[in-house]
């Protein structure tokens, strides 16, 4: 990481001094060195480094850094053909043979035919491109303004809403801020190859106006067509200083070499100038680096499910010599997460190591699906982990992250203990929204698993945690409109469960009125109809409840079937009132609608279960 920061600050010599000797054994160093050597034009070394990295699938995320390695490999083939002044057939054939050796190695390491092998999927597309001698479908994302070619202002406004992390009502173009409008017109100018207008829009607000490297690249290409290479480079270099890397070890934008229109601009002198210039200064100060590292470790666990038995045995030997190697433990946890009973015992020591060494790490939350144990089938193991967590908590009584992690791993089989741990964490740090959200989720789940007074108490606690979440968010709420809709939806549901029927009906009306103001009321009318049916049952109006259930068939397009959808909660309650025929009629009409084949088959089995007197209702509800 220190070397990466040196490179991004433009200190080329100091960065190289740290990684040149380490690249053979350190894949992160190898990836950075490959990028540097590419911009230095040392293609044979780039080729060797790429072949080394392609054989290490656990060091590469197929969505980020693996793409750069594959691009660099293709560039070495192109440069080799250019150097030999030939058509390139021999260069592509040599590359194909080298990849055959890589594939043989990968086959010995992981199951390349496994459905869940995401690296194999990426590698297969890349290998097919090499086999086509570069004439096949390019397996990488291509930057282009074509998205905006025929897009009108209102379409762009909807696109902005889709890509936004803030879920807002569908805006019109007039609703967009000036920066977004400006961005749209710049994209249009770039697509139309209107250089004068593009330059005017690009420079209009100077450094305060957010620009992307893709836009700077396209402007540079337009300038190059008018032999204005120096100006093109000036604009491009300024934007690279604000560039955002896409993975942990990306230190220079590879697309400057990958894009054949940009290669003529990237002379030896400019490549060196780029390597010696500060880049991505703001990114270094953001949490993106930690986020990418988390993604990388999660990728390791996922891909490890495809490891061959021989490789797993070898990893067990390696960990004896390096017992505190986090990546080895994660790989083995992933490998033993296949659905084989004996794997539980094999996975246990590696989970135990995580609890002992990294009890407050984010990685425990990220890998939660790999760490769960079922108390019914692994009772002793569960008790062992429970005892270990309690010992760790006793040693670190004020560490809220440990309390939270323990609650995640123990919550599925000991809800009372998990709730106690979360409540303790909340008492120490009441401003952490994760604690309130988790407590809400637990109580919401228990509402549908309990009866009588306990059900009411869980509903009231769910409402309490909603209030706490609202208080924590306050004025800093990023998405106030949809947050309010979400909270009204939740409050209406759990007010009913707590016996506050009038409050539930009122909140449901408020929810629909708010949604109707933004013309997005359909799904909220659906939920109101469900609530009205459930409210009718509470006052003994079974006929009215059945009417509400049947009304749902005409107002909500059921594109999928899931046992945890709210209308099935209403159906189950009507069923429990002795109205099986009405429920089967509802489900049969639902089955006649257009549904995916898998959903239709699931629904037919569901109907058979209901008809036979079983109760296949899901204990939770999707809100």
C-alpha positions, 0 to 999 in steps of 0.5 A: 500500500505504501508503494501504491501511494508513492506511485500515485503521488508521482514518486516513481523511483521510490515506488519502484525501489519498493516493488521491483524485488517483491513482484515475483512473490507479491501479486499486488507488487506484480500488478503495479509493476506491470502497469509501470512497465507498460507505460515504460514500453517494456512489453516483454516484462509486462507479458511475464508479469501478466502470465504470472498474475493470470495464474493467480485468480485469488489475487484478481477480482474479475470485475476490476483488476483482472480486466486490467491484467487481460488488457495489458496482456492483449497490448503485449501481443499488439506491440509484439506484432508491431515490433516484428512488422508482421500481420500479427498471426504468429503473435496471436498464436504464441499468445494462444499457446501461453494461455493454454498453459495458464488454463492447464494451471487453473484447471489444477487449482479450481473447477473452471466449469463450476457455475459459481466460478466468476473468474472462469467466466471472465477468463473464458471471454478473454481467452476467446478473444485471444483465439479470435486473434483480436477479431472477436467480441472485445471482453472489456467495457468500452468507453463511449458517448453512444449512450447519449446518441439518441437520448432526449433530456427527459430520458437523461433525467431518468438515467440520472435517477437510475444511477443515483445512490439516492432513490428520488421520485422520477425527475424531469430534466428541469428538476436536475441541478445545473451540473447534471444539465451541463453534463448532458449537453457536454455528452451530446457535444462529444457524440456530435464531435462538436469540438468548439462546443465541447471545449466551451462546456468542458471549460465553463466552470473550470476546476470546480466543475466535475468532469470524468476521465472518459470525457477528457479522453474524448475531447483529447481525441477530437483535438488530436484530429485537428493536430492539437496534441499538446492541448489534448495532453494538457486537458487529459493530464489535468483530469488524471490528477482528479482520476479515481482508480477502480481497484486497490492496486490501480496506479495509472489509467490503463485505458490510455494505452488500451484505446487505440485512438489514444495510443498515438498521443501517449509518446514515451515522453508523455508516458514518463511525465504521467508516471512522475505526476501526482494522480488521484490525490482525493481518492487517497484520502477517501474510504474507497481503498478500504472498500476495494480491499473488502471486495477483494477478500469477499471475492476470495471466499466466493471463488474458493468454493471452486477449489479442487480437493488437491488445492485445499489439501495444499492450503491446509499444509501452507497454513501450518507454516503461516497460521496467521495468514488471513487470506489462507483462512478465508480461502479455506472457509470458502472451500468448506462452505460447500453443502457437505456435512463433513466440511463443518468440522473442517471449517470450524478452526478457521472460523475460530481463528477469525473470532480470536484474531479479528473479532471486531473486523468488518470482514466477519460481517462481509463473510457472514453467509460463510460463517453461519452454523445451524444449531439444530444440526451443529449444536456442539459447534454452535455452543463452542463458538458461543462460548468463544464469543462470550470470552472475547466480549468479556475481554473487550466489554466496551467494543461495540463492533465485537458486540455487533459481530457476535450478534450477527453470528449468534442471532439466527439460533439465539435471538435473545442473546443477540438482542441483548448484545445489540442492546448493550452496543446501542447503550454504548453508542446510541448514534450508530444506525446499524444497531437500530437497524439490526434490532428492528430487523430482529424484532420484525422477524420475531413478530411473525414467529410469535403469538399473543403478548410476545408478538405485540411486544416485538412489534412495539420494539420494532416501532421503537427502533424505527423512531431511533433510526429516524432520530439518528438520521435527522437532517443528514438523511440523504433520501428523505422522501423514500425514507419517509415512505419506508418508515410510514410503510413499516409503521403502518404494518407494525402498528397493526401488529401492536394492536393500534388499528386506527393508527395503522389505517391512518399511517397507510392513508398518509403513505398512499397520499405521499406516494400519490403526490409523486405519481408512484402510488401503485405499490403503496395502494397494494400494501394499503389493500393488504393492511385493510384486509388484515384490519378487517379480520381484526374486527371480525369482517372475514368477507370484507377481508376476502374482498380485499384479498381478491382486489389485489389481483386487479391492482398489482402486477404479480411478476414473481411469486415469493412466500414472503410477500405481504399479500400472502400474510393476508392469505395465511390469516384468512386461511387460519380463519377457516376460509381455505377455499377462498385462499385456494381460489386466490392462489389459483387465479394468481397461478394463471397470471404470467409468471416465470416458470420457476415461480409458477412451479413453486406456486403450484406446490404451494397450492398443493400444500395449502389444499392438503391442510399444510401451512407453508406460509413464510414466517417473515414478510418482505416489507 
